[in-house]
Amino acid sequence: MEYLLLVLTASVLFCVSEGARSPAMFIFGDSLSDNGNNNYIPSIARANYLPYGIDFGMPTGRFCNGMTVMDYAAKYLGLQYPPPYLSLSSKTAEILRGVNYASAAAGILDETGQNYGIRIAFSGQIALFAKTLRLQLPELIPNSDQLYQYIANSLFVINIGSNDYINNYLLPKLYTSSLTYSGDEFAELLVHKFGEQIESLYRLGARKMILIGIGPLGCIPSQLSMNNSTGGCIDHINELVVAFNRRLVPLMTRLNSSLPGSFFVYDNIYDTFLDIFYNPSKYGFKVSNQACCGSGNYGGTLTCLPLQTPCATRDQYVFWDSFHPTQASNAIIAERSFGAAATDCYPISAAQLAEL
C-alpha cells in the first residue's frame, strides 16, 4: 500500500512537471549552492545557526543571509527548491523536483577542503547522483524510457572550483599544490579533472548542463584580509581564477561536439561580480569590500560566528560573510544567469536551455 501511494504521488508530480521542458534541477557544487547537506556530516563548514538565514526565516545550512543563486534559479525556471540530498529518506517523491548535492568546502579535487573536515567532493556528489538514479528514481518512475527522458530533460547545474583555490592552492602551509604547479598548470589540472567528471555525469544520462565559472576570489573579504589589501581586489588571485575560467569555454565546445545529444552552457559570473565590486552604487550597494557578518580586517579574518550581530543594512552590502555574497548580490547574479533577459550565459541562457 505504501509503495502504491508513493508511485501514485510520483505520477502526479511527474505529470505536473511535464509541461516544463526541464522537470527538475540537479545541483552540484560547494557552499555557494549548499542548502543543508553539511548539516548532516561532521564538518566545520556549516551554516545551520543564526544569523545565517536571518532573511530566509531560519538558518537552513545556506551560507547566506537569505536566498542563494540556486534558490533564485529555481524560481526563474518555475521549479521548486531541490532539497539537500542528505536530508532525504531513501524513498521520497520529493526527489522528482531534483536534488541538491552541493557540499560546503567541496572541490573538483578530492583533497580540497580537507582542512574543514568531512565534505562531499564533486566526485562524491556524482556518486550520490548515481545512487539516486540506481536506487531511488526507478521506484518513482518505473518506466525506463520515461526515466531516461526525465533525466535528459532535467537541468544539471555545476558550480564548483572556488575551494580548489581558497582551500587548496592558496593555502601553501596545508597543501603542496602551489609548490608543485604554476597557476596555468593548476588550472589545466583542474579543467582536465573537471572534464572527466562532466563526462561521468553524461554517462549517467545528464544532457543539459550549466557550467558556472568561478567568481573573482581576489575580491572576497577573506582574501582582502589575508593579503593586507588596501581596499581593492588582489589581482594575482583573480589572475589564477581567470586562467581556470578561460579554459571552460573550450572545454564546453569540445564536450558539445564529442558527447551526442548534450548541450552545455557556460555561465560567466566573473565579469558581473567584478563590476559589482568596483561599481557598487550602480547596483544599489554602498559597501563592497566589507563582510556584513565577520570579524577583523574587512570582516574577513574570522567569518560569521553563531549569534553574531550582522550589519543592519544587509541589502547594501555585497558580501554577507568572509566568503559568500549577500542575498541582494545573489539576486543580481541569478537574474543575469537565469532570468528571461539573462546576459551572462553562452551560447544561450539557462532559461533557453531549459526549454530545449
DRENKOL-918275 format. One record per residue (C-alpha): residue in one letter; chain; x negated, y, z negated. Coordinates in steps of 0.05 Angstrom, whole numbers, plus 5000, padded with zeros to 4 digits. Example, Ala and Ser with C-alpha at 12.3 -4.5 7.8 and 13.67 -1.06 7.14 Angstrom:
 res chain   px   py   pz
   A     A 4754 4910 4844
   S     A 4727 4979 4857
This chain:
 res chain   px   py   pz
   M     A 5000 5000 5000
   E     A 4943 5048 4982
   Y     A 4907 5032 5047
   L     A 4971 5043 5088
   L     A 4983 5111 5054
   L     A 4911 5131 5069
   V     A 4917 5114 5142
   L     A 4984 5149 5148
   T     A 4955 5211 5116
   A     A 4895 5208 5162
   S     A 4940 5200 5223
   V     A 4979 5263 5204
   L     A 4915 5303 5194
   F     A 4884 5276 5258
   C     A 4946 5293 5299
   V     A 4949 5363 5269
   S     A 4876 5374 5288
   E     A 4884 5350 5360
   G     A 4910 5419 5380
   A     A 4840 5447 5369
   R     A 4785 5423 5415
   S     A 4739 5415 5355
   P     A 4779 5380 5300
   A     A 4724 5383 5248
   M     A 4657 5413 5229
   F     A 4598 5374 5202
   I     A 4546 5418 5167
   F     A 4473 5403 5155
   G     A 4424 5449 5121
   D     A 4397 5480 5057
   S     A 4420 5528 5003
   L     A 4446 5577 5056
   S     A 4500 5525 5071
   D     A 4504 5480 5009
   N     A 4573 5486 4977
   G     A 4563 5439 4919
   N     A 4522 5378 4937
   N     A 4465 5395 4890
   N     A 4514 5397 4832
   Y     A 4513 5321 4834
   I     A 4438 5308 4835
   P     A 4381 5323 4785
   S     A 4355 5386 4817
   I     A 4331 5454 4792
   A     A 4362 5484 4855
   R     A 4433 5493 4831
   A     A 4484 5549 4833
   N     A 4540 5519 4792
   Y     A 4541 5575 4740
   L     A 4563 5647 4734
   P     A 4550 5698 4762
   Y     A 4546 5654 4825
   G     A 4615 5652 4855
   I     A 4637 5715 4819
   D     A 4674 5738 4882
   F     A 4696 5668 4902
   G     A 4736 5658 4839
   M     A 4689 5610 4805
   P     A 4619 5580 4813
   T     A 4622 5522 4862
   G     A 4549 5509 4879
   R     A 4547 5562 4934
   F     A 4484 5604 4929
   C     A 4522 5669 4936
   N     A 4569 5716 4900
   G     A 4624 5693 4948
   M     A 4631 5661 5016
   T     A 4574 5633 5057
   V     A 4566 5639 5132
   M     A 4593 5568 5138
   D     A 4656 5587 5100
   Y     A 4668 5645 5148
   A     A 4652 5600 5207
   A     A 4707 5551 5187
   K     A 4757 5608 5182
   Y     A 4737 5636 5250
   L     A 4744 5568 5282
   G     A 4812 5554 5249
   L     A 4784 5497 5206
   Q     A 4788 5483 5132
   Y     A 4724 5487 5089
   P     A 4689 5420 5097
   P     A 4679 5391 5027
   P     A 4609 5375 5000
   Y     A 4594 5302 5014
   L     A 4573 5283 4944
   S     A 4639 5308 4916
   L     A 4679 5257 4955
   S     A 4704 5190 4934
   S     A 4686 5134 4982
   K     A 4755 5134 5014
   T     A 4790 5200 5027
   A     A 4826 5234 5084
   E     A 4790 5299 5065
   I     A 4732 5280 5109
   L     A 4775 5289 5172
   R     A 4764 5364 5165
   G     A 4689 5350 5168
   V     A 4637 5344 5115
   N     A 4582 5389 5087
   Y     A 4517 5351 5076
   A     A 4473 5412 5062
   S     A 4428 5409 5002
   A     A 4391 5466 4969
   A     A 4315 5463 4975
   A     A 4320 5414 5034
   G     A 4277 5420 5095
   I     A 4260 5388 5161
   L     A 4202 5354 5128
   D     A 4218 5303 5074
   E     A 4167 5331 5025
   T     A 4193 5402 5029
   G     A 4224 5428 4966
   Q     A 4198 5373 4920
   N     A 4179 5428 4871
   Y     A 4254 5434 4856
   G     A 4264 5360 4841
   I     A 4315 5318 4879
   R     A 4343 5345 4943
   I     A 4371 5314 5006
   A     A 4323 5328 5064
   F     A 4351 5335 5134
   S     A 4334 5262 5150
   G     A 4372 5241 5087
   Q     A 4432 5284 5107
   I     A 4434 5249 5175
   A     A 4432 5182 5138
   L     A 4492 5204 5097
   F     A 4530 5222 5161
   A     A 4513 5153 5189
   K     A 4543 5123 5126
   T     A 4606 5166 5135
   L     A 4611 5142 5207
   R     A 4599 5069 5190
   L     A 4640 5061 5126
   Q     A 4689 5117 5116
   L     A 4715 5144 5182
   P     A 4734 5076 5212
   E     A 4785 5067 5156
   L     A 4816 5134 5173
   I     A 4811 5128 5249
   P     A 4813 5053 5262
   N     A 4816 5061 5338
   S     A 4743 5062 5361
   D     A 4758 5104 5423
   Q     A 4794 5156 5382
   L     A 4737 5157 5332
   Y     A 4687 5167 5388
   Q     A 4727 5226 5415
   Y     A 4736 5255 5346
   I     A 4661 5257 5334
   A     A 4645 5280 5405
   N     A 4694 5338 5399
   S     A 4672 5359 5329
   L     A 4622 5415 5317
   F     A 4555 5398 5285
   V     A 4523 5459 5254
   I     A 4450 5454 5233
   N     A 4417 5509 5192
   I     A 4350 5482 5166
   G     A 4277 5502 5164
   S     A 4272 5561 5116
   N     A 4248 5517 5059
   D     A 4194 5487 5103
   Y     A 4162 5555 5097
   I     A 4182 5585 5029
   N     A 4179 5518 4993
   N     A 4122 5486 5031
   Y     A 4077 5525 5078
   L     A 4077 5589 5036
   L     A 4060 5552 4971
   P     A 3987 5532 4981
   K     A 3978 5513 4908
   L     A 4032 5460 4915
   Y     A 4028 5439 4988
   T     A 3969 5428 5035
   S     A 4007 5446 5100
   S     A 3978 5517 5106
   L     A 3908 5488 5096
   T     A 3920 5435 5149
   Y     A 3958 5473 5203
   S     A 3956 5542 5235
   G     A 4022 5578 5239
   D     A 4033 5555 5311
   E     A 4012 5484 5295
   F     A 4061 5481 5237
   A     A 4117 5509 5280
   E     A 4101 5456 5332
   L     A 4103 5402 5279
   L     A 4170 5425 5253
   V     A 4203 5432 5321
   H     A 4178 5363 5343
   K     A 4206 5331 5280
   F     A 4270 5372 5286
   G     A 4279 5348 5358
   E     A 4274 5276 5336
   Q     A 4326 5288 5281
   I     A 4374 5321 5330
   E     A 4366 5261 5377
   S     A 4385 5216 5318
   L     A 4450 5256 5309
   Y     A 4463 5248 5384
   R     A 4455 5173 5379
   L     A 4507 5174 5324
   G     A 4557 5208 5371
   A     A 4545 5283 5360
   R     A 4554 5322 5424
   K     A 4569 5395 5406
   M     A 4512 5422 5364
   I     A 4496 5492 5340
   L     A 4423 5503 5322
   I     A 4415 5563 5276
   G     A 4347 5597 5276
   I     A 4311 5618 5213
   G     A 4322 5689 5188
   P     A 4266 5739 5172
   L     A 4238 5706 5109
   G     A 4187 5761 5102
   C     A 4245 5807 5081
   I     A 4275 5766 5024
   P     A 4264 5793 4953
   S     A 4222 5734 4931
   Q     A 4171 5745 4986
   L     A 4171 5820 4974
   S     A 4155 5807 4902
   M     A 4103 5752 4914
   N     A 4066 5794 4965
   N     A 4070 5861 4928
   S     A 4108 5894 4984
   T     A 4113 5970 4986
   G     A 4186 5963 5007
   G     A 4183 5935 5077
   C     A 4183 5864 5103
   I     A 4120 5821 5102
   D     A 4101 5818 5175
   H     A 4055 5758 5174
   I     A 4111 5715 5144
   N     A 4161 5739 5196
   E     A 4110 5721 5249
   L     A 4109 5649 5223
   V     A 4185 5647 5229
   V     A 4184 5676 5300
   A     A 4135 5621 5320
   F     A 4187 5570 5300
   N     A 4247 5605 5329
   R     A 4217 5617 5397
   R     A 4208 5542 5405
   L     A 4281 5527 5392
   V     A 4308 5552 5459
   P     A 4260 5508 5500
   L     A 4278 5450 5454
   M     A 4352 5464 5465
   T     A 4342 5468 5540
   R     A 4305 5402 5541
   L     A 4358 5368 5498
   N     A 4414 5394 5541
   S     A 4383 5364 5603
   S     A 4360 5298 5572
   L     A 4420 5279 5529
   P     A 4480 5265 5574
   G     A 4545 5298 5551
   S     A 4511 5341 5499
   F     A 4518 5417 5493
   F     A 4472 5456 5448
   V     A 4479 5529 5426
   Y     A 4423 5570 5395
   D     A 4445 5619 5342
   N     A 4394 5676 5335
   I     A 4407 5705 5266
   Y     A 4337 5734 5260
   D     A 4347 5798 5300
   T     A 4412 5818 5268
   F     A 4386 5806 5198
   L     A 4322 5845 5211
   D     A 4364 5903 5236
   I     A 4408 5899 5174
   F     A 4346 5903 5130
   Y     A 4316 5964 5165
   N     A 4381 6000 5181
   P     A 4427 5982 5123
   S     A 4472 6043 5128
   K     A 4491 6023 5199
   Y     A 4525 5962 5168
   G     A 4554 5995 5106
   F     A 4498 5976 5058
   K     A 4458 6020 5011
   V     A 4405 5971 4985
   S     A 4368 5923 5030
   N     A 4305 5904 4992
   Q     A 4331 5891 4922
   A     A 4369 5829 4897
   C     A 4436 5843 4866
   C     A 4421 5790 4814
   G     A 4349 5776 4797
   S     A 4290 5799 4755
   G     A 4222 5831 4767
   N     A 4199 5869 4829
   Y     A 4256 5874 4879
   G     A 4295 5825 4836
   G     A 4252 5772 4869
   T     A 4205 5749 4814
   L     A 4258 5707 4780
   T     A 4324 5690 4813
   C     A 4394 5699 4784
   L     A 4400 5666 4716
   P     A 4461 5637 4681
   L     A 4508 5692 4656
   Q     A 4461 5747 4680
   T     A 4498 5812 4696
   P     A 4494 5826 4771
   C     A 4499 5893 4804
   A     A 4569 5923 4804
   T     A 4569 5945 4877
   R     A 4555 5877 4909
   D     A 4582 5896 4977
   Q     A 4529 5950 4982
   Y     A 4471 5900 4973
   V     A 4442 5858 5030
   F     A 4414 5806 4982
   W     A 4452 5771 4926
   D     A 4392 5737 4892
   S     A 4318 5727 4905
   F     A 4331 5685 4967
   H     A 4403 5690 4991
   P     A 4447 5743 5024
   T     A 4510 5771 4993
   Q     A 4579 5753 5018
   A     A 4580 5820 5054
   S     A 4517 5802 5093
   N     A 4544 5733 5108
   A     A 4607 5763 5137
   I     A 4567 5803 5188
   I     A 4523 5745 5207
   A     A 4584 5699 5214
   E     A 4622 5748 5257
   R     A 4563 5755 5305
   S     A 4555 5680 5308
   F     A 4625 5651 5303
   G     A 4673 5709 5317
   A     A 4712 5717 5382
   A     A 4663 5771 5405
   A     A 4600 5736 5380
   T     A 4535 5765 5407
   D     A 4481 5724 5374
   C     A 4491 5656 5406
   Y     A 4461 5629 5471
   P     A 4483 5608 5523
   I     A 4555 5612 5497
   S     A 4587 5629 5430
   A     A 4603 5579 5376
   A     A 4678 5592 5388
   Q     A 4669 5577 5462
   L     A 4632 5513 5445
   A     A 4690 5492 5401
   E     A 4737 5499 5459
   L     A 4697 5457 5508
